[in-house]
Every structure is written in structure tokens, then in C-alpha cells.
Amino acid sequence: MVKLRLKRCGRKQRAVYRIVAIDVRSRREGRDLRKVGFYDPIKNQTYLNVPAILDLLDKGAQPTGTVHDISRKAEIFKELRANQIKSN
């Protein structure tokens, strides 16, 4: 199973996170399948590759709680729902 989760980067006390698609059995710093975003909690900056995230969600990837919250703020799930309505 593939999950969208945070991968810690940066230095001590200045953590930044990559949002990656990764196998569930991998550890946090393990090899990711695809990089789909970036999150900096200190500067409160977020970059999301929306088409890549929508593609992974369509294929069955599950976001973790934190990634779900970040995606919801960016209104990705509204776009996902709109794409599903168009395809039906």
C-alpha cells in the first residue's frame, strides 16, 4: 500500500518536510516512490504538485493525517471530487 506522508529534511531545530509517496513498510527516511510536495512549518510555506497528488489518490494512495490536513487547506479534495464528477 502506498501512503502520502512527510519525510523529514533540514537540520536540527529547523526541520522542513517533503511530502512523498512511499510504501507503508518503509521507514520515515526510506526511499520514496515520488516527491509530490514540500512543507515548511517554521515559515508556514507549502508547495504541492496537485496533478501528481490527484493521480496518486486516484490510484488508491492514502494520505496520513498531517498530509490530509495540509491537502484540505489547499482544497485538493474539492478538485478530486470535481474530477470524479466530470469522469462520470
Buried (B, 14 or more C-beta within 10 A) or exposed (E): EBBBBBBEEEEEEEBBBBBBBBEEEBEEEEEBBBBBBBBBEEEEEBEBBBEBBBBBBEEEBBBEEBBBEBBEEBEBBEBBEEEEEEEE
